[in-house]
Amino acid sequence: MSTISDLMKANLLDVFDERDRDRRRAAIARTYAEDVVFYDPDGVLTGRAALEEKVQQLLDGAPGFVFRPGGPLHESHDMGILAWDFGPEGQPPVVTGIDVGLVRDGLLASVHTVLTSAPPPG
C-alpha cells in the first residue's frame, strides 16, 4: 500500500509530468481509484480514462514544460497537499498551484487542483 506522500508525488511527477503514455497509464493504475474524481478550474471529471485524457491534452498544449514540486508536502489523516510549479524546464514557472488529494483504500480517490497563479489571458 502506498503512503499519502508516495501518492501525491506520483500524481505530480509520474502522471502529470510523464510524457510517455504507457508509463503514465501504469502510474495512473497504481495511483488512483477506478472512480477517481478530479476537480480543477476547468470542471470536474471522473475515472482514470478521463484523467489520462486530461493530462494528455495538458501536456500536448505545453511542449517543453515540466511540473515540479513548489514546496513541501503536507499530510493530515487521509489527505495530502502539495504545491507545484509548471513551466519551461530550467525557467521560472508560468503557472503555480496546489493539489489536495484524498486517499481511500490506499489510492487517490479525489484530487482538487487550485491555481495560485496563472498566465495572463490572451
N, C-alpha and C positions, 0 to 999 in steps of 0.2 A: 504494500500500500504506500502510495506517495504521500509525502508531507505537504502541508499547505505551501511551504516555501518552494518545494520542488514543482508543484503545480503552477504557481504564479510565475516562476521563472520559465517553465515550459510554455505557458501561454504567450509570454512576450518573445522569447528567443527561439523556441523550437517550432512555434506555429506562426506568429505574426512576422517574425524576421526570417523565416525559412522560405527561400525561393524555389527549392526543389519540391515539386508536388508530391512525389512518393514519400519523401522524408516527412513532409508536413502532414500528409494523411495519416501516417503511422503515429506521429506525435498527437494529432487530434484524437485518435482512437484511445491512446493511453492517458490523455489529459482530461477529456470532457465526458460527462454523462451523455448517453444517446440523445436525450431530450434537453440538452443544454439550451439555456436562453441567454442571448447576447443582446445587451442594451447599449446603444450609443446615440449620438445626436441625430443620426440618420433614421433611427427607428429601432424596432425590436425584431429579432429573428430567432427561430427555434430549430434546433437539430444540428448535428455535426456537418451534414452536407451543406446546409445554408451558411454555416460559419466558414467552411472551407471556401465556398464561392465568394463570400465577403472578403476574406483575406486575399484571394487571388486577384480580385478587382482592385483592392487597395495597392497591392504590390505592382500590378501592371501599370497603374497610374502614377507610380513614383519610382521609376528606374533609378538605381544608384542610391536610393535612400535606405537607411538601416534604422532599426529600433535598438535602443539601448536603455538600460535602467537609468532612471533620473533621480534616484535616491534610494534610501534603504527600504527593505521590505518590512512591512508590519503585519503582525498576526494577532487575532483575537478570536478564540474559540474555533469556529468553523469558517472564519473569514480571513482573507489575505488582501493586503493593499500594497500596490506597487506603482510608483510614479515612473514614467517613461518619457523618452525623447525620441523624435523621429525626424530625420533629415539626411542630407548627403553625408556619406562616410567621411569622418575627419573634419566636419564643419559644424557650426552651431546648429541646434535643432530648428526646424521650421515649425514643428508642432510639438506641444508637450501635453501630457495628460496623466491621468491616474486610472488604474484598473482596480476594481473591487471585485474579488471573486468569492463566491460562497461554495463551500465543499459539502458534498453529500456522498456517503459511501466511498470515500477515497478518490472522488473525481470532482472536477469543477461542474457544478450544477447550473450556475449562472455567473455571468461576468457583466459588470456595469462599467462602461468607459465614460469618463468625464474629461473633456478637453479643458486644459488650463491655459492654453494659448493656441491660436490658430493663425494661419496666414491671412492677410487681408483679402477681402473678396475681390474678384476680378481676375 
